[in-house]
Amino acid sequence: MLMLCNGTISCHQDPAVPQSAIPAVCRIYQLITINEGARDTTTYYYNKFGLVEKSTYRKWVNGQLLSKTDQSYTYTADYYLFSQIDQTSTRAPNGTLVQQNKGYAFTYQDGLIQEIAINDNLTNAKLGYRNYTYENNQLKTYEERNGSKGMIKRYTFDNGGKLINYEEPNSNLLSVQITKGKIVSRLFRDSTQVSYEYDNEGQVTLQTTISPSGKSQYAYSYDSKPYWNKTQLLLRGIPSPDLGEHMPVHNLITSTYRIYQNGQVASEQKLILNHAYTKEGYSLGYGRSDGMRQINYYSNCL
């Protein structure tokens, strides 16, 4: 048996996972997005097992660095995520540099995540919590709470892992409708209603908003290639549930925005994304019809 970390994680009998269990396959290394005068990059660094050890995000506007975020991750000897630190610097319009430093502490029991506590490392204030409960080792509820442990969001799942209830108290949300594990509509207190349609893989294909000011719609289509995040390993002991919303499985290839008046389309804007791919089928990036570009770099990829 191995006692993990400093007592926040219970003992368990799982053997350490050998590095040889993870094949050398594609891993996303860097994402670069260029849109007129704006440019941002996200770079990932991995440990010997293949888990993300560090990521860096940078955003420039007209050649000036306006924002940067460094994320670092610490794992136990048998590859459970133990802690995370997010350090962010943002330059305000007046030139002032605003800094944030968030720490995430992970508590496990019997190899399953119980709580993630989020702390402001500069002031030591509690910022929030993420809580998990289980039935028969299956995720039953996932909650997001504020620093005082007040409820922000709660997701409830059935025995098959499908979403059956969603709550967002103290918000403008009045009610939600869930069908087959997916949130298909949201009704807000100002009578705005947002409805969603999904494909068989959980990707949003149509989002319609009807509000007191009118009706608008986004339509999306996708290719059949794997989305870049499929190159990253899931975290051991931390569920990745379907929260009933859009799940990126493939790459976006069209996005169409429509505005309606008197039941007819009054205006429409369609964006087309042309991808290039690696031999494994991962997107090397795209050129979008409005001039925006994304470039993706991988390691261990052909």
N, C-alpha and C positions, 0 to 999 in steps of 0.2 A: 504494500500500500504506500501511497505517496501523499504526504501532507502538502497541499498546494499553498503557496504564498504565505500570507501573514495571518492566517486563521479566518479570513473572510470567505475562503472556499473550503468546503468540507472535504474530508478524505474520500477517496474513491479507489476502485481497483482496476480502472482502465489502464492498460499498459501504455507507455509512451509510444506515440506513432512514429515509426521509422521514416527517415527522409526518403528512403527508397520507395515508399508507398506512393509518392507523388511523382508522376511522370514529368519529364521536361517538355512542356507544351507551351503554346503561345501565352504570353503575359503582356497585358497592356503596359507600356512604359511611359508614354507621353501623349497627351491630347493638346492640340493647339487650335484655337479658334480665332479667326481674323474677320472682322466686320467693320469696314470703313476705317475709322481712326482708332478702333478698339481692338485689343489683342489680349488673349489670356492663354495661359498654359497651366496644365496640371501634370505633374511628374510623380511616378510611383517608384518606390524602392522596396525590394523584397528581402526577407531573410532566407536562409539556406533551405528552409522547408517550403517556401513559396508563398508565405503569408505577407501581406503588406506591412512593412516595418516603418515606413515614412512616406508621406505625400507632401508635395509642395504646390501651392496654387499662387499664381501671379497674374495681376491684371494691369495692363497699361492703356491709357487713353491719350492719344496724340503724343506718344513717346514718353509720357510721364507715368511712373509706377504709382498707382493709386491704392492698390490693395494687395496684401500677401497673407497667406495662411500656411503655416507649417503644422502638420499633424504627425505625431509620433506614437507608436504602439509598442507596448511591452507585453510579452507572452510568458507563460509559465514553461517549465521544462517539457511538459507534454502538450504544449501549443494551445492552451486556453488563453484568451485575451485577458490580461490582468489590469492594465491601465492604459489610458489614452490622454494625450495632452494636445490641445488645439491652441496655437498662438497666432493671433491675427493682428495685423497693423493696417489701418485705413487712414488715408489722407483726406481730411475734410476740405471743402471748397476754399476755406480761408487759409489752408496750408497746415493746419494743426494735425499732428499725428495722433490718432486714437488707437490705443492698444487694448487687446483682450487676451486673457489667458484662462482657458477652461480646462478643468481636469475631470476625467471620467473614471470612477472606481467601480469594479465589477464584482458582484457577490454571487457565488454559485452554491448549489446544494446538490449532492449526488450527480455532479457533472452537468447540471442544468442551471442556466442563468436565472437568478431570482430578482435582482435589482441592479440598476445602473444609476449611481448617484453622480450628479453633475455639480461641480464646484467652481466658483470664481477664485482662481489661484492668486489674484491680486488683492482681493478684499476678504477672502475666505468665506464669502457668502454662499449659501446653498442656492443653486439656480434651478434645479429640477431633478426629477426622478423618472425612471422607466421601470415599471414593475411587471413581473410575469407570474402567472399562476398556472398550475397543471392539474389534469386528471388522468390517472393511469399513464403518466409520463408524456401526455399529449397537451400541447398548449391550450389552455382554456380562456385566459384573458391576457391582454396586453394593455397597459395603461401608461399614459404620459401625465405627469403631475408637475406642478410648479414647485418653487423652493420651499413653500409652506405645506407641501404635500396636498394642495388642493387639486381636484381633478380637472384636467384639460381635455383629455380624450380617453375613451375606453373602447376596446374592441373585444368582442366575445365570439368564440369559435365553437363549432360542433365537434363531435368525435372524429370527423373526417378532415378537420382543419379548415372548413369553410366558415367564412364570416356569417354570423347570424344576427348580430346586433352591434350598433355603433352609437356611442353617446358623446356629445360635445357640449356639456353644460356651460353656462355663463358665456355663451357665444350668440351670434345672430342666427345660428342654425335652429330651425323649428322642428324639422323631422327629416328622416331619411327612409328610402325604400331600398330593400336588399332583395335581390333575386339570384338564386344559385351562387351565393357567396360573393356577389358583386353589388356595390352601391350603384343603383341604376337611376336614382334621382335624389336631389337635395332640395328642400323647401326652406327658404329663409324668412325672417320675420317681416321683411319689407315686401313679401309676396313674390320675390324672385325665385324661380325654379330652374335648376340646372339638371338636365338628364344626360345619361351616358349610354352608349351602345359599345359592346366589346366583340372582338373576334374570339375564336375558340381557344386562343392562347392567352387571353386576359389583357389584350392591348385595346386601348380606346380607339374606336373607329369613327365615332360621331359624338360630339358634345354640343348640346343645344341649351342656350340660355334664353329664358323668357322673363322679362322684367317689366316694371311699369313704363320703362322708356322704349321697349321694343323687343325684337327677337334677333338673336345672332347665333351663328353655328360654326364650329370647327369640324372639318372632316379630315381623317388621316388614313394613309395607306402605308404598307410596310413591305420590305423585301422578304426573302426566305432565309437570309443569312443570319448567323448568330451575332447578337449585340456584343459590343466590346467587353462589357462587364462579365460575360461568361468566362473570361480568361482568369478571373480572380476566384480564389478559394472562399467558400463559406466559412464562417467562424465556428469553431468547435463549441458545442453546448449552448449556442445562441440561435434560437429559431429565426427563420426568415419567412414569416407568414405572409400570405396574400391578404393584404389589408382591404381588399374589396375595391381597389382603385387600379389605375393603369400600371401594368407590369411590362417593362421593356424586354422583349424577347428577341425581336428583329430590329432592323434599322429603318428609320423613317425615310420614305421616299417622296411622299407628297403631303402637303398641308394646305388646306383650302379654307379660307375664312369668308363667310357670307353674312351680309346684313339684309334683313327682310323689312319690307314696308307693305302693308295691306296684303300680307300673305304671299308677296312676290319677292324674288331676289332683287334688291336695289343695287347692291355692289358685291363684287367678288374679287378676292385676291388669292391666287394659287402659287405656291412655292414648290419647286421641283428640286430634289436633291439627287445628284448623280454621283454614285459611289464607285470607287475602285476597291478591289478586294485582294487579300492574300490568298495563297493556294488553299489555306484552311477555311477560307470563306469569310474571314473577319474584314470589316471595313477599314481601308487605309485612309479613309476620310471622304469628303465630298465637296463638290462645288454646288452652291445653291443658286437658283435662278435670279436672286436679287443681288448676287455678288459675294455673299458670305461664304467663307471657306472653313473647313475643318481638316486637320491633318492628324492622323493617328500613327504612332510608332509602337512597335511591339518588340519584345525580346523572345528568343527561342522560336521564331516564326519564319516561315518561308515566304 
